[in-house]
């Protein structure tokens, strides 16, 4: 074989060896992507009049997506409003009766001044003084009785107001909404179905960023810290990886055995520490997807 051919073959083999060496670099930690999932449930019972979302829908902000029938709640509220007007008219009648007795007391007090003056002059008897005082006291007791009655009616009015507020709250809770920016993971009910309070309607999660939960050994603790930037690798194909940027946001303070899904049985019995790396999701990341971390 000619020397030039040998040199060319040697260079090619060197490149292949170098590429193989790059692909066999071991990552520092392995794990799976996760995020916080939460359920939106019905806050009122009734028929779903609208539920405008599907699995996979992405919402950029909070918004209403559906409604549970509020017809009966509306009718109950109208009945209470009519009842409130009836009670209010009764209060007006009570207040007018109090005004009448107050006017009577004012007149009686004028008569009392006149009779007291006459009694001092000997022109009136003690019986006349006692009679006028008795009439004033009687009128005051009648006013007090009316006020007690008024307090009872005011209590009824306040009770009706509380019932109206409760119905308003139920009507408000009949609105089905996505509370913040999120992606619909699962949908459990459709329009026109009947639901009860607490019935799950759909599941949400914010997929704009995902957390890669991985595990490191005690020997690696000195290499990591919260806020540290790291490289995150995900599978591109059978031979290649894709590299993303991540930031360590949490390091467990307690050791645990490696989860059963990680590596071999020998690896699983080792004590490790869980960490979380937050990674911005450009659409490539999915919940449960495996990932690798390299600290350097």
C-alpha positions in Angstrom: 0.0 0.0 0.0 1.2 3.4 -0.9 2.3 5.8 1.9 -0.2 8.5 0.9 -3.1 5.9 1.0 -2.0 4.8 4.4 -1.9 8.3 5.7 -5.4 9.0 4.3 -6.8 5.9 5.9 -5.2 6.8 9.2 -6.7 10.3 9.2 -10.2 8.9 8.4 -9.9 6.4 11.2 -8.8 9.1 13.5 -11.9 11.2 12.6 -14.2 8.2 13.1 -12.6 7.4 16.5 -13.0 11.0 17.5 -16.7 11.0 16.5 -17.3 7.8 18.4 -15.6 9.2 21.4 -17.9 12.2 21.3 -21.0 10.0 21.2 -19.8 7.9 24.1 -19.3 10.8 26.5 -21.3 10.0 29.6 -23.7 12.5 30.9 -23.6 13.5 34.6 -27.3 12.8 35.3 -30.4 11.2 33.8 -34.1 11.8 34.4 -37.4 12.7 32.9 -39.3 15.9 32.1 -42.2 16.9 34.3 -44.4 19.8 35.1 -47.2 20.8 37.5 -50.5 19.5 36.3 -53.8 20.7 37.8 -57.5 19.8 37.4 -60.3 22.3 36.7 -63.5 21.0 38.2 -67.1 22.2 38.2 -68.0 24.6 41.0 -71.7 24.2 40.5 -74.1 21.5 39.4 -76.1 21.5 36.2 -75.9 21.0 32.4 -72.8 22.2 30.5 -74.2 24.8 28.1 -70.7 25.4 26.5 -67.2 24.0 26.8 -65.0 25.5 24.1 -61.7 23.7 24.3 -60.0 20.6 23.1 -57.0 18.6 24.2 -53.8 20.3 23.0 -55.3 23.8 22.9 -52.9 26.4 24.1 -54.2 29.5 26.0 -51.9 32.5 26.3 -53.9 34.1 29.2 -56.8 33.5 31.5 -60.2 33.3 29.7 -63.7 31.9 29.9 -64.2 28.7 28.0 -67.6 27.5 29.1 -70.8 27.8 31.1 -73.0 25.7 33.3 -76.7 26.4 33.1 -77.8 29.1 35.6 -81.5 29.4 34.7 -82.8 28.1 38.1 -80.3 30.2 40.0 -81.5 33.3 38.1 -85.1 32.6 38.9 -84.4 32.0 42.6 -82.5 35.3 42.7 -85.5 37.2 41.1 -87.8 35.7 43.7 -85.5 36.9 46.5 -85.4 40.4 45.0 -89.3 40.5 45.1 -89.2 39.3 48.7 -86.8 42.0 49.6 -89.0 44.7 48.1 -91.9 43.3 50.2 -89.9 43.4 53.4 -88.6 46.9 52.5 -92.2 48.2 52.2 -92.9 46.8 55.6 -90.0 48.7 57.1 -91.4 51.9 55.6 -94.7 51.3 57.4 -92.9 50.6 60.7 -90.9 53.8 60.4 -94.0 55.8 59.7 -95.6 54.4 62.8 -92.6 55.5 64.9 -92.9 59.0 63.4 -96.5 59.2 64.6 -95.6 58.2 68.2 -92.7 60.7 68.2 -95.1 63.4 67.2 -97.5 62.4 70.0 -94.7 62.5 72.5 -93.7 66.0 71.4 -97.3 67.2 72.0 -97.5 65.4 75.3 -94.3 67.0 76.5 -95.8 70.5 75.8 -98.8 69.5 77.8 -96.6 68.3 80.6 -94.8 71.7 80.8 -98.2 73.4 81.0 -99.5 71.0 83.7 -96.3 71.1 85.7 -96.6 74.9 85.8 -100.2 74.7 86.8 -99.3 72.2 89.6 -96.8 74.6 91.0 -99.5 77.3 91.0 -102.0 74.9 92.7 -104.2 74.9 89.6 -103.6 71.2 88.8 -103.7 68.0 90.8 -101.0 65.4 91.3 -103.3 62.9 89.4 -103.1 65.1 86.3 -99.3 65.2 86.5 -99.1 61.4 86.9 -101.5 61.0 83.9 -99.5 63.1 81.5 -96.2 61.3 82.6 -97.9 57.9 82.1 -99.0 58.9 78.6 -95.5 59.9 77.7 -94.0 56.7 79.1 -96.6 54.6 77.2 -95.8 56.3 73.9 -92.0 55.7 74.5 -92.7 52.0 75.2 -94.7 51.7 72.0 -91.8 53.2 70.1 -89.4 50.7 71.7 -91.7 47.8 70.8 -91.9 49.0 67.2 -88.1 49.3 67.1 -87.8 45.7 68.3 -90.2 44.7 65.5 -88.1 46.8 63.1 -84.9 45.0 64.2 -86.6 41.6 63.4 -87.6 42.8 59.9 -84.1 44.3 59.3 -82.7 40.9 60.2 -85.0 39.3 57.6 -83.9 41.8 55.1 -80.2 41.1 55.9 -80.9 37.3 55.6 -82.4 37.8 52.1 -79.4 39.9 51.1 -77.1 37.0 52.2 -79.1 34.6 50.1 -78.9 36.8 47.1 -75.1 37.1 47.5 -74.9 33.3 47.7 -76.8 32.9 44.5 -74.6 35.6 42.8 -71.6 33.6 43.9 -73.0 30.3 42.4 -73.9 32.1 39.2 -70.3 33.4 39.0 -69.0 29.9 39.7 -71.1 28.6 36.8 -68.6 30.2 34.5 -65.9 27.7 33.4 -62.5 29.3 32.8 -58.9 28.7 32.2 -57.3 30.5 35.1 -53.9 31.3 33.5 -51.7 30.6 30.5 -51.8 26.8 30.0 -52.1 23.9 27.7 -55.1 21.5 27.8 -53.8 18.0 28.6 -57.0 16.1 29.0 -60.7 16.8 28.6 -63.3 14.7 30.5 -66.7 16.2 29.6 -68.5 17.7 26.6 -71.3 20.2 26.0 -74.8 19.2 27.2 -73.5 16.7 29.7 -74.7 16.9 33.4 -72.1 17.5 36.1 -72.1 17.8 39.8 -70.0 20.2 42.0 -66.5 18.9 42.1 -66.7 16.9 38.8 -63.4 17.2 36.9 -63.8 18.9 33.6 -60.3 19.1 32.1 -56.6 19.0 33.1 -54.1 21.8 32.5 -50.4 22.5 32.7 -48.0 25.2 31.7 -45.7 23.7 29.0 -43.8 26.9 28.2 -41.1 25.5 30.5 -40.6 21.9 31.8 -38.5 20.6 34.7 -36.0 17.8 34.1 -36.0 15.8 37.4 -32.8 13.9 37.6 -30.6 12.2 40.2 -27.0 12.7 41.2 -24.7 10.9 43.6 -23.3 12.4 46.8 -19.9 12.8 45.1 -21.5 15.1 42.5 -23.1 17.5 45.1 -20.0 19.7 45.1 -20.4 20.2 41.3 -23.9 21.7 41.4 -25.7 24.7 42.9 -29.0 26.4 42.5 -29.0 28.8 39.7 -26.2 27.0 37.8 -26.5 26.8 34.0 -26.2 23.3 32.6 -26.5 21.5 29.2 -29.6 19.4 28.7 -29.6 16.6 26.1 -32.6 15.0 24.5 -32.7 12.4 21.8 -32.7 13.6 18.2 -32.5 10.1 16.7 -30.9 6.7 17.6 -27.3 8.1 17.3 -27.6 11.8 17.9 -28.7 14.2 20.6 -30.0 17.7 20.7 -28.6 20.2 23.2 -30.7 22.7 25.2 -29.9 25.1 27.9 -31.2 24.6 31.5 -30.9 26.1 34.9 -30.8 24.2 38.2 -33.8 25.4 40.3 -33.9 22.8 43.1 -31.6 20.4 44.9 -33.0 17.9 47.4 -31.7 18.1 51.0 -32.4 14.4 51.6 -30.9 11.4 49.9 -33.0 8.6 48.5 -32.6 5.4 46.6 -32.4 5.8 42.9 -35.9 5.3 41.3 -36.5 1.8 39.8 -36.8 3.3 36.3 -33.2 4.5 36.4 -30.4 2.2 35.1 -29.6 -1.2 36.4 -30.4 -2.8 39.8 -26.9 -2.0 41.0 -27.6 1.7 40.2 -31.0 1.6 41.8 -29.7 0.6 45.3 -27.4 3.6 45.4 -28.3 6.7 47.5 -28.8 9.8 45.3 -30.1 13.3 45.5 -32.9 14.6 43.3 -32.4 17.8 41.4 -34.7 19.9 39.0 -33.5 21.7 36.0 -35.8 24.2 34.4 -35.7 24.1 30.6 -37.5 26.5 28.2 -39.8 24.5 25.9 -39.6 25.4 22.2 -42.1 22.6 21.4 -39.7 19.7 21.4 -40.1 18.8 25.0 -42.9 16.5 26.2 -44.0 15.4 29.7 -42.2 12.1 30.6 -39.6 12.5 27.9 -36.1 11.3 29.0 -33.3 13.8 29.3 -29.6 14.0 30.2 -27.6 16.6 32.1 -24.0 17.7 31.7 -22.6 20.0 34.3 -19.4 20.9 32.4 
